[in-house]
Amino acid sequence: MKDSIIARRNRGLSVAFPAPHFPFELGENVIAFDSGFASPDLLPDLTACAHKALTAERAVSLQYSPNHGQPALRAWIAGHMNEDGCSLTADHILIVNGAKHGLELVCKLLLDEGDCVVVTAPTYFSAVPIFSAFGAQFLEVGVDESGLDVEELDSLLDRRETDGLAPPKFIYNITDFHNPSGTTLSRERRQALVALAERRGIFLLEDNPYRKVRFDGDAIPTLKALDRSGIVIHTGTFSKLVAPGLRIGWVAAGEGVIARLIQLKADGGTSALLQNIVLEFCASAEFPRHVARVRETYGEHRDRMIAALKRELPQATLRAPDGGYYIWVELPAGFDTDDFTRRAADKGVNILAGSKFFAIRDGYPSNRARATRHIRLSYSFATLDQIDEGMRRLGDVYRGAAWAG
């Protein structure tokens, strides 16, 4: 196929079939610290929920679903978010096939080719190709221990205005347990960010898949809970809290935004069967017990990985996240983490290099100096014993690379 036939924005796509990276494809000796797979021990038994959905609810479960989702599930999600301080109804909720589907629909609604979007540096690596597929240009803003730097963003937007450039269409951020940095946006910065967005008329795209996976500290209101003008579009998912294979997520936004997104959702409706299974589980007495197990188990995994990191890579720098799935690790100057990642794979440990988490310009990460110093480690899928063994192997790679240098 000639490249000229492919849409301009997609001509850089690889023609190679992706290499296997799912844990069950990799073999027993490979330890997965790369992607955010759920712990097999935490996948709930949904047999009874599925039985009810396929018997008492069969007439609904095996039909097409309304494009915006099952009314009862939308109402449950609205109530769930209202417990966090939002003021939503079922009409503010759109059911989608996982949170990334929600991001794609927002891009369909808002982006023309060449439009600008704000992302953090680093940012969620799956968001970059989604935004790029719609021809987006990136404006990057830094992240520190309090999350997205709102003052820096304000200055960048002022400079953009002075240069006669159009404002970004939206500001994208993971507010709780940011992927990959693990930081949580502080209350003060959340308030400042919402105020900035309202003042400048820029949508905030709040991606919040890990919110309930908190180990330490008190919950901070979401951007959506602070929103009084409809400027926040919130995406959520059951993937990190219940099971990723369900592919059930949602978008929460103003009714006008939701009405338009419904018209862009061309899948014939997200599976009614899966929606009813999710609703049955979330409305049951088992759900809060499951949430407690998720927090306890992943908290233990985080603590084990941090202890092993300090033991095996004592020169590395890290910040313990208060929740979520990941640890963002900075290695000493002189390390190329793309090379380190390849060496780790040779030792049977899959990790992700920092270069994946920055916007791409001219074929390279936008901030190459920072990108090549970092790795992201996931503690969600591996067992405690695998965390110890995987970190031991990474320590061997680290010491070998340091000696070779």
DABELTA-V215648 format. One record per run of one state. SS is the DSSP state (a for helix, b for strand, c for the rest). FROM is the first residue (numbers start at 1). LEN is the number of residues. If there is no record, write none. Layout:
BEGIN
SS | FROM | LEN
SS | FROM | LEN
END
This chain:
BEGIN
c | 1 | 2
a | 3 | 3
c | 6 | 2
a | 8 | 3
c | 11 | 12
a | 23 | 3
c | 26 | 5
b | 31 | 2
c | 33 | 7
a | 40 | 3
c | 43 | 4
a | 47 | 8
c | 55 | 3
a | 58 | 4
c | 62 | 9
a | 71 | 12
c | 83 | 7
a | 90 | 3
b | 93 | 4
c | 97 | 2
a | 99 | 12
c | 111 | 5
b | 116 | 6
c | 122 | 3
a | 125 | 8
c | 133 | 4
b | 137 | 8
c | 145 | 2
b | 147 | 2
c | 149 | 1
a | 150 | 13
c | 163 | 7
b | 170 | 5
c | 175 | 12
a | 187 | 14
c | 201 | 2
b | 203 | 5
c | 208 | 6
b | 214 | 1
c | 215 | 8
a | 223 | 4
c | 227 | 5
b | 232 | 6
c | 238 | 6
a | 244 | 3
c | 247 | 2
b | 249 | 4
c | 253 | 2
a | 255 | 10
c | 265 | 7
a | 272 | 11
c | 283 | 3
a | 286 | 27
c | 313 | 4
b | 317 | 2
c | 319 | 4
b | 323 | 1
c | 324 | 2
b | 326 | 5
c | 331 | 6
a | 337 | 10
c | 347 | 2
b | 349 | 2
c | 351 | 1
b | 352 | 2
a | 354 | 4
c | 358 | 2
b | 360 | 2
c | 362 | 2
b | 364 | 2
c | 366 | 2
a | 368 | 4
c | 372 | 2
b | 374 | 5
c | 379 | 5
a | 384 | 21
c | 405 | 1
END
